[in-house]
């Protein structure tokens, strides 16, 4: 057997020699056809000469010329087939590069088209030979790429790659060979054209009006490479500077000579990093964008006098805590800011482009390749969920929509190797039924999840190492990871799926519809559990709950108080720190948070705060009417501060706390119904409420406590209801 490293350089030479043989024979045929035509047009003087020819010899020559093209082509394709098989086996998968496989596909496809034109033969044997070889190569290649993708994800810093606002996967040079057809398929999909696939497949052949034998002076096996295609989708440095405002340019002009020298050295270092080539992929490593410092007016929450006073005075803040917010995270995203994508996502998009090239060149394996393309997308989606949407398992699960939950269960059951899952006690449900269109061979392919990301140096230097959710760098990384996943789903659905539909057989196309409806459409729902995880880990409310307990607060007072309790200021201080974290994270992402992330984060932060209030109120052992009025006073003061800090009006989950406080005044006839229907409160919270109702008899209290045996959802039920809104 020949080694693939030796086979590939000789393949164009072999194909060219076969083409020369066919050319020569074609010219012989043309010569005899021309002589026959000239003989038919001769005059009477030449008739005597023609009659001298043996009729049997003429018949023999005509018969041989008619049979020769088919026999000659059979000899040619048999030799090519033997040549390809000699380079097969395990060495093909280890030594043949993807670019070489694509070139070989080009050569074989060109040979098949030449044979079709030469003698009308479809060359099924040659196509089947290359199909087996390339399919075996592709399966091994895909396994290696999945392992490489796992390494990419383990080392990903989740920082945005600076790209233009108009960037799409069609800008990658991997999609250059069929970019026009890709965009055409997307346009036809938008127009809901029922004949889209037929039109694309007809125009996708790329066949010229002139044939191989019309251009005998050209070599049909010389290909123009797409490697020299210039990718022009990275954002320019000027655009990145303009996003930071005009003040940064003025400061740069006033920079001293010493600072200029330091900046020049730093630019040289960045230039060297920009020219660093990854040994595994052979591509330049894209340096992360510079981390921008937050504007001076956005970092004042933690250092504001009101917040400092609250901490120093044990929670008693001066009036005006609501004025410390800068609302930087609510600034609209600049129009010049590109989508939030990562280095790993770029690699996934490039792999999708390579796989699409193989589908374009070898239609018989299109379905197998398309299945592996869905694996790339699903692996990235599940990894982002595994990294950044499971910090609090119980609360995060309640934030999952049914569509997203079913999607994750199916991916975990079909694609993920459960060794890492079982370590965390969260094995995927085996009840998720696999799709009926997925082959058993693909279902058996499972891959390990990447290791969880470790805290970065920026996290280690954070002033609050115990608050992982409040660390701006990790919050920005969480947002970038989720938004990059949403961008991947949007690009695949809008650009790639329409083109794949035109390449797959009609009986296999429902597979893509299932992938879009069950996986891609569920990806935007990842934002909810990710935002919920930020609030769950970002707010440290132990001191607030301790401040609500007796004797810190006396709920059994006998007079109406006019001043709120100190724990309210502690709670507002935590929310102010949370808002400062959002501002600092926004400074890392073009001075704004994308989409509705600000509202989502505040929504779940106020959900956690409301739960903290209810927990503290339910822990009161004794509570008078005046104490319940103090709860109302504290709650109203909290609402004023939370509204100013979050910018949300009305404050989310206001009724959750208000209904619990007002339940103290319910008569016995309505209290039973309230305990039975209000599932958002836990049994412990309801029991604490009943313990404070001194007017209840012992028998009535026992009867009402029996209602608490009914299942309750607590905070999870409230979070689930918030997701459904």
Beta strands, then each sheet from edge to edge (+ up, - down):
end
